[in-house]
């Protein structure tokens, strides 16, 4: 049986504005150089005229977090957290060339971008509400159990690869120097998400091709076409 990435029908029902972009790629290595300046420039231009909390992409995620019972100023989507750090430091620390370029693209579009090492994902990966038995590995090495009903990225083995939807990824499938098989996911809920996510996905595909000479597969998912073959 083939493995897939998808959002649950419940999430599509509850969040009909959701747009998800996915990119699947093999052949990633840690020994390349990536260009992030153009993405940094776009982020700087947007932040010069508006705070990150006023951007429509961030405002949509704040509303979504509130609807899930989360305080938006306590739990922020990943792109808002990156924008806040970028505003203070005018750059982000280098982690791995793939993470560096995906973080820069996330800044430019103000849209959360998650990157998963598929070697550590068992079977299919679904964004769904937790049943309470899943396990989440923190970057500090401790194991947590997401709360029942919390939106998580869950694999077939009951491992949670992200908590609170776009708030925080797990150390289990974090990109390492040895990572090669990768899934990249971008999610948005604002009014121009269709156009913006498609453009973001195209930027990711272009950046991957330029740095690694690879040919990724990509798609923009919808409630009518919610599944992507891994």
C-alpha positions, 0 to 999 in steps of 0.5 A: 500500500502506498503512503500518502500525505493528507489533511483529515476530512474534519479539518477541511470541513472546519477550515474550508479556507485552508490551502496546502502546498506540498513538495516531495524531493529526493537527493537533498544533501547538506553540502550546497550553498543556497541563496536567501537574499531575495526572500529576505528582501521581500520580508524586510519590505513587508515588515517596513510597512506593517508589523508581522501581526498585521499581515493577512497571512498571520492574522488568519492563523491567529484566528485559527489558533483562537478557534482551537482554544489557543492564545495566539500570543502564547502559541504562534504559527511558525512563520510568525515566530520566524518573522519576529526573530527576523525583525529583531536580527535582520537574519536567521541562523544557518541550520541546514541549507534546506532549512535555511532556504525554506525558512527564508521562503516562509519569511517572504510569504509569511506562510508556515513551511514545515520540512520533514525527513521521510526516513523517520516518518512511518507510512502515511502522514495525516494532519488531524486531531489527536486521539490522545495516545500519540507521542511527540519528541521534543528537541530537548529529548523528552516525550509528550502526549498531545492533548485529545483534539489538538491538531497534529501531524500524525504518522501510521505509528502514532508519532506526532511530527508537529503539535498545535498544527503549525506551531512546533515540529518534532525532533523525530523527523527534523532535517539532519546532515544525513537527510535525503528524502524530504517532504515540505508542506506549506499551509495558509488560510487567508483570502489570497491563499490559493495564489500565494501558496501556488507561488510559494510552492513554485519558489520552493521547487525553483530553489531546490532545482537551483541548489541540488539539481533535483526535480521535485514533485509538487501539488496544491491540495484542496478538499476535493483533492486532499491526498498526495502520494509520498 
